[in-house]
Amino acid sequence: MTATRTVRIGSSHGLHARPAKLFAQAAKDSGVAVTIAKDSGKPVNAASILGVIALAVEYGDYVTLAAEGDGAEGVLDTLTELLTTDHDQEAAG
């Protein structure tokens, strides 16, 4: 069973280096196969920081996450929270 979720990006500078690294690391650590796609584009491996950065996701863009396997919904919950948080604001604070 595949779980999917569409999420609006909350980081004010989009998924650049720091937020992309946090996201990709969380996807990798989840142990579940996760993909991320921008708009209707081709999905990429969410655990690949280069793949995530290459999507050129900006603040307010929508991405679609898909995860497959045991605990997929929980993994998407965690990743959704990472994507909707403004990590750039946290770094400035």
MARVEX-858953 format. One record per atom (N, C-alpha, C): x, y, z; residue number from 1; residue in one letter; atom name. Coordinates in nm, 3 decimals. Example, Ala and Ser with C-alpha at 12.3 -4.5 7.8 and 13.67 -1.06 7.14 Angstrom:
# MARVEX-858953
+---------+---------+---------+-----+---------+-------+
!       u !       v !       w ! num ! residuo ! atomo !
+---------+---------+---------+-----+---------+-------+
!   1.319 !  -0.569 !   0.780 !   1 !       A !     N !
!   1.230 !  -0.450 !   0.780 !   1 !       A !    CA !
!   1.320 !  -0.330 !   0.780 !   1 !       A !     C !
!   1.285 !  -0.225 !   0.708 !   2 !       S !     N !
!   1.367 !  -0.106 !   0.714 !   2 !       S !    CA !
!   1.290 !   0.003 !   0.787 !   2 !       S !     C !
+---------+---------+---------+-----+---------+-------+
***
This chain:
# MARVEX-858953
+---------+---------+---------+-----+---------+-------+
!       u !       v !       w ! num ! residuo ! atomo !
+---------+---------+---------+-----+---------+-------+
!   0.084 !  -0.120 !   0.000 !   1 !       M !     N !
!   0.000 !   0.000 !   0.000 !   1 !       M !    CA !
!   0.088 !   0.125 !   0.000 !   1 !       M !     C !
!   0.058 !   0.217 !  -0.088 !   2 !       T !     N !
!   0.133 !   0.342 !  -0.097 !   2 !       T !    CA !
!   0.054 !   0.454 !  -0.032 !   2 !       T !     C !
!   0.121 !   0.528 !   0.055 !   3 !       A !     N !
!   0.060 !   0.645 !   0.118 !   3 !       A !    CA !
!   0.113 !   0.769 !   0.046 !   3 !       A !     C !
!   0.025 !   0.866 !   0.019 !   4 !       T !     N !
!   0.070 !   0.990 !  -0.046 !   4 !       T !    CA !
!   0.020 !   1.110 !   0.032 !   4 !       T !     C !
!   0.090 !   1.220 !   0.015 !   5 !       R !     N !
!   0.054 !   1.343 !   0.083 !   5 !       R !    CA !
!   0.103 !   1.460 !  -0.002 !   5 !       R !     C !
!   0.018 !   1.561 !  -0.021 !   6 !       T !     N !
!   0.059 !   1.684 !  -0.088 !   6 !       T !    CA !
!   0.081 !   1.790 !   0.018 !   6 !       T !     C !
!   0.197 !   1.856 !   0.010 !   7 !       V !     N !
!   0.242 !   1.945 !   0.117 !   7 !       V !    CA !
!   0.288 !   2.079 !   0.058 !   7 !       V !     C !
!   0.257 !   2.188 !   0.129 !   8 !       R !     N !
!   0.305 !   2.321 !   0.088 !   8 !       R !    CA !
!   0.432 !   2.352 !   0.167 !   8 !       R !     C !
!   0.536 !   2.397 !   0.099 !   9 !       I !     N !
!   0.666 !   2.422 !   0.160 !   9 !       I !    CA !
!   0.661 !   2.545 !   0.250 !   9 !       I !     C !
!   0.711 !   2.531 !   0.372 !  10 !       G !     N !
!   0.706 !   2.639 !   0.470 !  10 !       G !    CA !
!   0.835 !   2.717 !   0.487 !  10 !       G !     C !
!   0.950 !   2.661 !   0.447 !  11 !       S !     N !
!   1.077 !   2.732 !   0.464 !  11 !       S !    CA !
!   1.081 !   2.852 !   0.369 !  11 !       S !     C !
!   1.113 !   2.968 !   0.425 !  12 !       S !     N !
!   1.106 !   3.091 !   0.347 !  12 !       S !    CA !
!   1.202 !   3.095 !   0.228 !  12 !       S !     C !
!   1.304 !   3.011 !   0.229 !  13 !       H !     N !
!   1.395 !   3.003 !   0.115 !  13 !       H !    CA !
!   1.380 !   2.872 !   0.039 !  13 !       H !     C !
!   1.272 !   2.799 !   0.066 !  14 !       G !     N !
!   1.246 !   2.674 !  -0.005 !  14 !       G !    CA !
!   1.334 !   2.561 !   0.047 !  14 !       G !     C !
!   1.347 !   2.457 !  -0.035 !  15 !       L !     N !
!   1.427 !   2.340 !   0.004 !  15 !       L !    CA !
!   1.570 !   2.356 !  -0.046 !  15 !       L !     C !
!   1.641 !   2.452 !   0.011 !  16 !       H !     N !
!   1.783 !   2.468 !  -0.022 !  16 !       H !    CA !
!   1.863 !   2.380 !   0.074 !  16 !       H !     C !
!   1.992 !   2.403 !   0.085 !  17 !       A !     N !
!   2.084 !   2.313 !   0.155 !  17 !       A !    CA !
!   2.038 !   2.263 !   0.292 !  17 !       A !     C !
!   2.014 !   2.352 !   0.387 !  18 !       R !     N !
!   1.985 !   2.305 !   0.524 !  18 !       R !    CA !
!   1.851 !   2.231 !   0.534 !  18 !       R !     C !
!   1.741 !   2.288 !   0.490 !  19 !       P !     N !
!   1.615 !   2.214 !   0.496 !  19 !       P !    CA !
!   1.617 !   2.086 !   0.412 !  19 !       P !     C !
!   1.683 !   2.090 !   0.297 !  20 !       A !     N !
!   1.692 !   1.971 !   0.211 !  20 !       A !    CA !
!   1.769 !   1.861 !   0.282 !  20 !       A !     C !
!   1.876 !   1.900 !   0.351 !  21 !       K !     N !
!   1.957 !   1.801 !   0.425 !  21 !       K !    CA !
!   1.875 !   1.739 !   0.537 !  21 !       K !     C !
!   1.803 !   1.821 !   0.614 !  22 !       L !     N !
!   1.720 !   1.769 !   0.723 !  22 !       L !    CA !
!   1.614 !   1.673 !   0.669 !  22 !       L !     C !
!   1.551 !   1.712 !   0.559 !  23 !       F !     N !
!   1.445 !   1.632 !   0.499 !  23 !       F !    CA !
!   1.501 !   1.499 !   0.446 !  23 !       F !     C !
!   1.609 !   1.507 !   0.367 !  24 !       A !     N !
!   1.667 !   1.386 !   0.307 !  24 !       A !    CA !
!   1.717 !   1.290 !   0.414 !  24 !       A !     C !
!   1.777 !   1.344 !   0.519 !  25 !       Q !     N !
!   1.826 !   1.259 !   0.628 !  25 !       Q !    CA !
!   1.711 !   1.189 !   0.698 !  25 !       Q !     C !
!   1.603 !   1.260 !   0.723 !  26 !       A !     N !
!   1.485 !   1.201 !   0.788 !  26 !       A !    CA !
!   1.424 !   1.092 !   0.700 !  26 !       A !     C !
!   1.420 !   1.116 !   0.569 !  27 !       A !     N !
!   1.367 !   1.016 !   0.475 !  27 !       A !    CA !
!   1.455 !   0.892 !   0.476 !  27 !       A !     C !
!   1.586 !   0.913 !   0.476 !  28 !       K !     N !
!   1.681 !   0.802 !   0.477 !  28 !       K !    CA !
!   1.668 !   0.722 !   0.607 !  28 !       K !     C !
!   1.662 !   0.792 !   0.719 !  29 !       D !     N !
!   1.656 !   0.727 !   0.850 !  29 !       D !    CA !
!   1.526 !   0.652 !   0.874 !  29 !       D !     C !
!   1.422 !   0.686 !   0.797 !  30 !       S !     N !
!   1.291 !   0.625 !   0.819 !  30 !       S !    CA !
!   1.289 !   0.476 !   0.786 !  30 !       S !     C !
!   1.378 !   0.433 !   0.697 !  31 !       G !     N !
!   1.379 !   0.294 !   0.655 !  31 !       G !    CA !
!   1.267 !   0.259 !   0.558 !  31 !       G !     C !
!   1.193 !   0.360 !   0.513 !  32 !       V !     N !
!   1.081 !   0.340 !   0.421 !  32 !       V !    CA !
!   1.118 !   0.408 !   0.288 !  32 !       V !     C !
!   1.080 !   0.347 !   0.176 !  33 !       A !     N !
!   1.106 !   0.407 !   0.045 !  33 !       A !    CA !
!   1.013 !   0.527 !   0.027 !  33 !       A !     C !
!   1.072 !   0.647 !   0.013 !  34 !       V !     N !
!   0.994 !   0.770 !   0.000 !  34 !       V !    CA !
!   1.038 !   0.844 !  -0.125 !  34 !       V !     C !
!   0.940 !   0.897 !  -0.199 !  35 !       T !     N !
!   0.972 !   0.984 !  -0.312 !  35 !       T !    CA !
!   0.908 !   1.120 !  -0.290 !  35 !       T !     C !
!   0.965 !   1.221 !  -0.358 !  36 !       I !     N !
!   0.911 !   1.356 !  -0.355 !  36 !       I !    CA !
!   0.906 !   1.408 !  -0.497 !  36 !       I !     C !
!   0.796 !   1.474 !  -0.532 !  37 !       A !     N !
!   0.780 !   1.530 !  -0.667 !  37 !       A !    CA !
!   0.726 !   1.672 !  -0.654 !  37 !       A !     C !
!   0.776 !   1.762 !  -0.737 !  38 !       K !     N !
!   0.726 !   1.900 !  -0.741 !  38 !       K !    CA !
!   0.619 !   1.909 !  -0.849 !  38 !       K !     C !
!   0.503 !   1.963 !  -0.812 !  39 !       D !     N !
!   0.391 !   1.975 !  -0.904 !  39 !       D !    CA !
!   0.363 !   1.839 !  -0.969 !  39 !       D !     C !
!   0.361 !   1.833 !  -1.100 !  40 !       S !     N !
!   0.335 !   1.705 !  -1.167 !  40 !       S !    CA !
!   0.464 !   1.646 !  -1.225 !  40 !       S !     C !
!   0.578 !   1.689 !  -1.170 !  41 !       G !     N !
!   0.708 !   1.642 !  -1.218 !  41 !       G !    CA !
!   0.739 !   1.500 !  -1.177 !  41 !       G !     C !
!   0.852 !   1.452 !  -1.224 !  42 !       K !     N !
!   0.896 !   1.315 !  -1.198 !  42 !       K !    CA !
!   0.941 !   1.303 !  -1.051 !  42 !       K !     C !
!   0.893 !   1.199 !  -0.982 !  43 !       P !     N !
!   0.935 !   1.179 !  -0.843 !  43 !       P !    CA !
!   1.083 !   1.143 !  -0.833 !  43 !       P !     C !
!   1.147 !   1.191 !  -0.727 !  44 !       V !     N !
!   1.286 !   1.155 !  -0.700 !  44 !       V !    CA !
!   1.294 !   1.092 !  -0.561 !  44 !       V !     C !
!   1.402 !   1.022 !  -0.537 !  45 !       N !     N !
!   1.426 !   0.959 !  -0.408 !  45 !       N !    CA !
!   1.440 !   1.068 !  -0.302 !  45 !       N !     C !
!   1.352 !   1.066 !  -0.202 !  46 !       A !     N !
!   1.353 !   1.170 !  -0.099 !  46 !       A !    CA !
!   1.477 !   1.163 !  -0.010 !  46 !       A !     C !
!   1.546 !   1.048 !  -0.009 !  47 !       A !     N !
!   1.666 !   1.034 !   0.073 !  47 !       A !    CA !
!   1.791 !   1.089 !   0.003 !  47 !       A !     C !
!   1.776 !   1.136 !  -0.121 !  48 !       S !     N !
!   1.889 !   1.191 !  -0.197 !  48 !       S !    CA !
!   1.889 !   1.343 !  -0.187 !  48 !       S !     C !
!   1.987 !   1.398 !  -0.111 !  49 !       I !     N !
!   1.991 !   1.543 !  -0.094 !  49 !       I !    CA !
!   2.007 !   1.613 !  -0.229 !  49 !       I !     C !
!   2.087 !   1.557 !  -0.319 !  50 !       L !     N !
!   2.106 !   1.619 !  -0.450 !  50 !       L !    CA !
!   1.978 !   1.615 !  -0.532 !  50 !       L !     C !
!   1.905 !   1.504 !  -0.524 !  51 !       G !     N !
!   1.778 !   1.493 !  -0.594 !  51 !       G !    CA !
!   1.677 !   1.593 !  -0.542 !  51 !       G !     C !
!   1.673 !   1.609 !  -0.410 !  52 !       V !     N !
!   1.579 !   1.703 !  -0.347 !  52 !       V !    CA !
!   1.613 !   1.847 !  -0.387 !  52 !       V !     C !
!   1.741 !   1.884 !  -0.379 !  53 !       I !     N !
!   1.784 !   2.020 !  -0.416 !  53 !       I !    CA !
!   1.756 !   2.046 !  -0.565 !  53 !       I !     C !
!   1.777 !   1.944 !  -0.649 !  54 !       A !     N !
!   1.759 !   1.959 !  -0.794 !  54 !       A !    CA !
!   1.614 !   1.991 !  -0.830 !  54 !       A !     C !
!   1.518 !   1.961 !  -0.742 !  55 !       L !     N !
!   1.379 !   1.994 !  -0.770 !  55 !       L !    CA !
!   1.355 !   2.145 !  -0.769 !  55 !       L !     C !
!   1.447 !   2.221 !  -0.709 !  56 !       A !     N !
!   1.436 !   2.368 !  -0.702 !  56 !       A !    CA !
!   1.303 !   2.411 !  -0.641 !  56 !       A !     C !
!   1.270 !   2.353 !  -0.527 !  57 !       V !     N !
!   1.144 !   2.382 !  -0.459 !  57 !       V !    CA !
!   1.157 !   2.513 !  -0.382 !  57 !       V !     C !
!   1.063 !   2.603 !  -0.404 !  58 !       E !     N !
!   1.063 !   2.734 !  -0.340 !  58 !       E !    CA !
!   0.954 !   2.742 !  -0.234 !  58 !       E !     C !
!   0.960 !   2.846 !  -0.151 !  59 !       Y !     N !
!   0.858 !   2.871 !  -0.049 !  59 !       Y !    CA !
!   0.720 !   2.877 !  -0.115 !  59 !       Y !     C !
!   0.625 !   2.806 !  -0.058 !  60 !       G !     N !
!   0.488 !   2.809 !  -0.108 !  60 !       G !    CA !
!   0.459 !   2.707 !  -0.217 !  60 !       G !     C !
!   0.564 !   2.644 !  -0.272 !  61 !       D !     N !
!   0.542 !   2.540 !  -0.373 !  61 !       D !    CA !
!   0.475 !   2.419 !  -0.309 !  61 !       D !     C !
!   0.409 !   2.341 !  -0.391 !  62 !       Y !     N !
!   0.348 !   2.217 !  -0.344 !  62 !       Y !    CA !
!   0.429 !   2.099 !  -0.394 !  62 !       Y !     C !
!   0.452 !   2.004 !  -0.306 !  63 !       V !     N !
!   0.520 !   1.880 !  -0.343 !  63 !       V !    CA !
!   0.432 !   1.763 !  -0.302 !  63 !       V !     C !
!   0.450 !   1.652 !  -0.370 !  64 !       T !     N !
!   0.377 !   1.530 !  -0.336 !  64 !       T !    CA !
!   0.476 !   1.426 !  -0.285 !  64 !       T !     C !
!   0.450 !   1.378 !  -0.165 !  65 !       L !     N !
!   0.531 !   1.273 !  -0.106 !  65 !       L !    CA !
!   0.459 !   1.140 !  -0.124 !  65 !       L !     C !
!   0.534 !   1.035 !  -0.147 !  66 !       A !     N !
!   0.478 !   0.900 !  -0.153 !  66 !       A !    CA !
!   0.570 !   0.807 !  -0.076 !  66 !       A !     C !
!   0.512 !   0.721 !   0.006 !  67 !       A !     N !
!   0.590 !   0.626 !   0.085 !  67 !       A !    CA !
!   0.523 !   0.490 !   0.078 !  67 !       A !     C !
!   0.605 !   0.387 !   0.079 !  68 !       E !     N !
!   0.553 !   0.252 !   0.070 !  68 !       E !    CA !
!   0.614 !   0.166 !   0.178 !  68 !       E !     C !
!   0.532 !   0.087 !   0.244 !  69 !       G !     N !
!   0.583 !  -0.005 !   0.345 !  69 !       G !    CA !
!   0.520 !   0.018 !   0.481 !  69 !       G !     C !
!   0.564 !  -0.064 !   0.577 !  70 !       D !     N !
!   0.513 !  -0.053 !   0.713 !  70 !       D !    CA !
!   0.548 !   0.083 !   0.772 !  70 !       D !     C !
!   0.450 !   0.148 !   0.831 !  71 !       G !     N !
!   0.474 !   0.277 !   0.895 !  71 !       G !    CA !
!   0.480 !   0.394 !   0.798 !  71 !       G !     C !
!   0.436 !   0.373 !   0.674 !  72 !       A !     N !
!   0.444 !   0.479 !   0.572 !  72 !       A !    CA !
!   0.370 !   0.605 !   0.614 !  72 !       A !     C !
!   0.251 !   0.591 !   0.673 !  73 !       E !     N !
!   0.173 !   0.709 !   0.714 !  73 !       E !    CA !
!   0.248 !   0.789 !   0.821 !  73 !       E !     C !
!   0.308 !   0.719 !   0.917 !  74 !       G !     N !
!   0.384 !   0.787 !   1.022 !  74 !       G !    CA !
!   0.505 !   0.860 !   0.967 !  74 !       G !     C !
!   0.572 !   0.798 !   0.871 !  75 !       V !     N !
!   0.687 !   0.861 !   0.807 !  75 !       V !    CA !
!   0.643 !   0.988 !   0.735 !  75 !       V !     C !
!   0.530 !   0.980 !   0.663 !  76 !       L !     N !
!   0.481 !   1.100 !   0.593 !  76 !       L !    CA !
!   0.440 !   1.209 !   0.691 !  76 !       L !     C !
!   0.388 !   1.171 !   0.808 !  77 !       D !     N !
!   0.356 !   1.271 !   0.911 !  77 !       D !    CA !
!   0.481 !   1.348 !   0.951 !  77 !       D !     C !
!   0.589 !   1.273 !   0.978 !  78 !       T !     N !
!   0.716 !   1.334 !   1.019 !  78 !       T !    CA !
!   0.773 !   1.423 !   0.910 !  78 !       T !     C !
!   0.774 !   1.373 !   0.787 !  79 !       L !     N !
!   0.831 !   1.450 !   0.675 !  79 !       L !    CA !
!   0.746 !   1.572 !   0.643 !  79 !       L !     C !
!   0.615 !   1.560 !   0.656 !  80 !       T !     N !
!   0.526 !   1.674 !   0.634 !  80 !       T !    CA !
!   0.557 !   1.785 !   0.733 !  80 !       T !     C !
!   0.578 !   1.748 !   0.858 !  81 !       E !     N !
!   0.611 !   1.848 !   0.960 !  81 !       E !    CA !
!   0.742 !   1.920 !   0.926 !  81 !       E !     C !
!   0.840 !   1.845 !   0.877 !  82 !       L !     N !
!   0.967 !   1.907 !   0.837 !  82 !       L !    CA !
!   0.948 !   2.005 !   0.723 !  82 !       L !     C !
!   0.864 !   1.968 !   0.625 !  83 !       L !     N !
!   0.846 !   2.053 !   0.508 !  83 !       L !    CA !
!   0.762 !   2.177 !   0.535 !  83 !       L !     C !
!   0.672 !   2.170 !   0.632 !  84 !       T !     N !
!   0.586 !   2.286 !   0.659 !  84 !       T !    CA !
!   0.648 !   2.381 !   0.761 !  84 !       T !     C !
!   0.757 !   2.342 !   0.826 !  85 !       T !     N !
!   0.826 !   2.427 !   0.923 !  85 !       T !    CA !
!   0.920 !   2.522 !   0.850 !  85 !       T !     C !
!   0.929 !   2.647 !   0.897 !  86 !       D !     N !
!   1.023 !   2.743 !   0.838 !  86 !       D !    CA !
!   1.158 !   2.728 !   0.909 !  86 !       D !     C !
!   1.243 !   2.642 !   0.854 !  87 !       H !     N !
!   1.374 !   2.617 !   0.914 !  87 !       H !    CA !
!   1.465 !   2.739 !   0.901 !  87 !       H !     C !
!   1.439 !   2.824 !   0.804 !  88 !       D !     N !
!   1.519 !   2.945 !   0.787 !  88 !       D !    CA !
!   1.490 !   3.042 !   0.902 !  88 !       D !     C !
!   1.366 !   3.048 !   0.947 !  89 !       Q !     N !
!   1.328 !   3.133 !   1.059 !  89 !       Q !    CA !
!   1.395 !   3.082 !   1.187 !  89 !       Q !     C !
!   1.395 !   2.950 !   1.205 !  90 !       E !     N !
!   1.459 !   2.890 !   1.323 !  90 !       E !    CA !
!   1.607 !   2.922 !   1.327 !  90 !       E !     C !
!   1.674 !   2.914 !   1.211 !  91 !       A !     N !
!   1.818 !   2.939 !   1.204 !  91 !       A !    CA !
!   1.849 !   3.085 !   1.239 !  91 !       A !     C !
!   1.759 !   3.176 !   1.202 !  92 !       A !     N !
!   1.780 !   3.318 !   1.228 !  92 !       A !    CA !
!   1.756 !   3.353 !   1.374 !  92 !       A !     C !
!   1.671 !   3.272 !   1.441 !  93 !       G !     N !
!   1.630 !   3.301 !   1.576 !  93 !       G !    CA !
!   1.728 !   3.257 !   1.674 !  93 !       G !     C !
+---------+---------+---------+-----+---------+-------+
***
